[in-house]
Amino acid sequence: MVRIRFGPAGKPISFKGPMVKVPQFLRSIGLDAFEYEAVRGVRIRKEQAEVLGNEAEKYDIAMSIHAPYFINLSSNKEETVEKSKRRLIEAAKAAYYMKAKIVVFHPGYYLKYTPEEAYTRALRALKEVEEEIKSLGLKNVMLGAETTGKKSELGSLDEVIRLAQEVDLVVPVIDWAHIYARSCGTMVTTISNVLSIIERVEKEVGKKALKPLHTHFSKIIFKEYGEKEHVVLSSKEHGPDFEVVCRALLEAGVDTVIISESPVLEQDALVMKKIYEKLKKELGK
């Protein structure tokens, strides 16, 4: 049986309690995934992270963590690269303590480099990060290279697949809205197109990327440069269409985590879960 989990990117907007009680709250409303947002820096203490991880385990909540936005592994400044590596390693430590299986991160920016030059710099830095994570004994923590939404960012589908092929601890994180925005609305438009993305990940990266497939979803506004802003699922004039993505995931039979990056976080995670349950019944999956 295919299992798709749903949860918010960050603390639920309708929850006013302490962070360590988020798993219990999510379970109470019917969600089963949580992406802890460390996008402004990894500030959670080890003890708090361990309590959060134990609570997530108790309530069967799949944990992930989003590393700081201030990461640019392809920077032309070595100091920036070193700080970026340190931030990623600190996020990996927090992930280990909170039993999160994946550290989601944005690889970097092209800036003055060609895409290939930027990729090469990021690859070198990631291999160094991987070496330190292994030496620290942070087992069962993967690095999730996210597909990015702007054309100026390192993180096309091709690039995150390549990184996952070349670095053992890296897997692709498929942000459907970002792929849609980066392609100016030409990808993530049909079931066959979404299936082709899933099949590429499965064929070119292998099983490590599907344990489970980690994804983000929301609708999005884009301009010629790509991503502008995430919007709610009820927005009729924007895409992508969640039902298209969900049908493809069910057809592919891939266990998946879908993190809601909608401005209304858990509310749209619940909307997606309802669509998933309807389609699962309809398709006999």
N, C-alpha and C positions, 0 to 999 in steps of 0.2 A: 504493500500500500504506500502510495506517495504521501509524504508529510510535508506540508508547507507551514512554517511558523511565521507569526506576525508580531511586530512590536515597534515601539517608537525609537527615534534617534534622540536620546536625551530624556531627562525627567519629564514624565507625563504632565501636561499643562493643567489637568484637573486634580493633580495630587499635591497636597501641601505638606506631607509628612517628610521625614528624613530619607535621604537617598537609600539607606540600607533596607528600607521598607518598600522600595519600588517593586521588587519581585512579587511580594505578597499582593500588592495592589493590582499589578498586571494580571496575575492569576485570577484575582477576584472578578475582573471584568472580562476575562476570556482570552487574554493574550498570552503568548508564550516565548517572547524574545525581547531582548533589551540591549540597545547599543549605548554604552556609557560614553558620554561626550567629554573628551579631554581636549577639545579643540583650542582652548585658550591656554593650555598647559596641563601637565600631569600633576595635579595637586592632591589627589586622594592619598591618604596615609596607608601604609601597608596593613595595619590592623583593620581599618575601615574597609579596605578592599577585600580582605579575607572574610569579613562578616557579610559583605555584599555577595561574595561568591558562594558562601554557605547558604544564604537565603535563596539565591538563584537555583542552587542544586535542590534545596528543599521543595521549592515550588515548580521545579522543572521549567526553568526559564533559560533559554539559550543566550549566553552572554557574549557580547563583542565589545570592543572599545574603539573609538575613533581617535586617532593620534592628533596632536596639534596641527593646526593649519599652517603654522610657521615652519614648514618643512620644505626645503628645496634642495633635493639631492643632486641636482644638475647645475647648481649655482657656479658662477665663475670665481666666487670668493671662497677660498678654502675654509675660512672661519665659519661661513654660513653652512657649508657642507658638514663640518664637524659638529656644529650645534644641532643641525638637522638629524644627524646620526644619533646624537645623544638623546634627543627628544623621542626618537623612535624606540630606542632601547629602554628609556624610562617607561614608555607606554607598554612595551612588551613585559616589563617587570610587573606593572599594575595588572596587566592581562593575566599573567601567571597567578598572581595573588587572588584575583577575583574569578578564577576558573573560566576566563574568556578564551575561546579557541582561536580568535582572530583579531589582529590589530589592523584596522582600516587606515590607510594613509593615502595622501595625494603625492605622487612621486616628485613633481617639480615643475619647472617652467623652461621654455626654450630660450627666452630672452635673446642674447646675442648669438646663440649657437644654432646650428642646423638641428633638425629633429634627431638625426643620427648621432651628432656630437653630444647633444643633451642626454640621449638615451645611454650612451657609453659611459658618461660621467655618473649617471644615476645607478647604472648597473654595478660599477666599481664600488660605489658607496654602499649599496645594498649587500654586496658580498661581504664587506667588512662588518656590517651590522649583523648579518647572519652568523658570522664567525664568533662575534661576541655573545650573541644570544645562546649559541650552542655551548660556549665556554662557561656561561653563567648557569647552565643547567635548566634553562627555562623551557621545560618539555611541554609538548602539546600546544605550543603557541605558533600560529602561522601569521605571516605578514600579508595583508590583503591590499594589493595595489588596485586602487579604485579607478574606474574609467572616469575621466574628468570631462567637465562640460564646456570648457572654453578651448578654442582652437590654439590659443597661446600656451596652453598647459601640456606638459608631458603627461600622457595617460590616454591615448587613443586605445581602442580595443586591440589593435595589432600590438601596440607597445606593452600593454599589461600582460598579454598572452606571452610575448617574448620574454618579459621579465620572469614570468612564472616558469618558463621553460629553462631559463638559465640560472635560477636561484632556487635551491631546494625548498626553502621555507616560504617562498612567495606563491600566492594564489591570486587569481583575478577576483576582484569584487565588481560585480556588474551593476552599475547604476543606470537603470533603464532610462531615466529622465535625462541624464547627462549624454548618453549615446544619442538619444533623440535630438537634443539641443545642439550637440556638436555637429550632427549631420544636417542641421537646419530642417528637421522634420522628415527626413527621407528614410531613416531607419527606425525600427521598433514600431512599424506601422501595420504589419500583417503577421498572422500566425507563422507563416512559412519563414518570414524574415527573422522573427524571434527564435524560431527553432534552429535556424542556421547559425545564430550566435551561440546558442546552447551547445549545438553539435560541434562547433569549432573549439569551444572550451574543452569539451569532453575528449575530442580527438587529439588536439594539439597540446593540452596540458595534462590530461589524464585524471585518474580517480581522485587525486589529492584535492582537486578543485570542486569535487562534488560530494564532499563529506561534512556538511551539505554545501550546495552552491549558495554563496552569500551575496545578497543583492540589496539594492536600495530602490525605492519607488516613490514618486510623487508626480503630479503634473508640473509642467514647467513653461515659462515664457522664454523664448530665445530671440536673439537678433542675429545679424550676419556673422558676428564673432562667436556665437554659441550661446551658452547659458546666460540668462539675465536674472531670473528669480523663480523659486519654487512656489507653486500655488496649490490650492486645495483640489481634491478629486472631483468636487461638484462643478468645477469650472468647465463649462461646455465648449468654450472656444479654444481650449488648450489641450495638448496631448502630453505623453502618449496615453493610449486607452488601456486601462488595467485589465479589462476582460480579455483583450488580445494576448497580453503577456501571460495571464493566468492560464488561459486555454493551452498555450504553447508549453508551459511548464508541466501541466497535467498530461499533455500528450507525450512529452519527453520522458515522463516518469521520474523526474529528478527531485530528490529531497532538497528543499530550499528554505532559506531564511529570508524574509522580506521585511526590511526596516523602512518604516514610514518616515520620509523627510518632508512631509506636508507641513504647512504652518500649524495645522491642528493635530499633529503627531498621532497620539493614540486613537483619536476619534476616526481619522482616516484609516488607521491600521484595522480598526473594527469594521469599517466599511469594506475594506479589501477582504477581510476574513469572511464576511457575509457573502461576497461575490464568489469567493473560492469555494465555500461550502455548497452554494447553489450549483456551480459548474461541476463540482466533484460528483454530486448526486446525479446531475443531468448526464454526465459522461460515464458514469459507473466506475469511477476511479477510487 
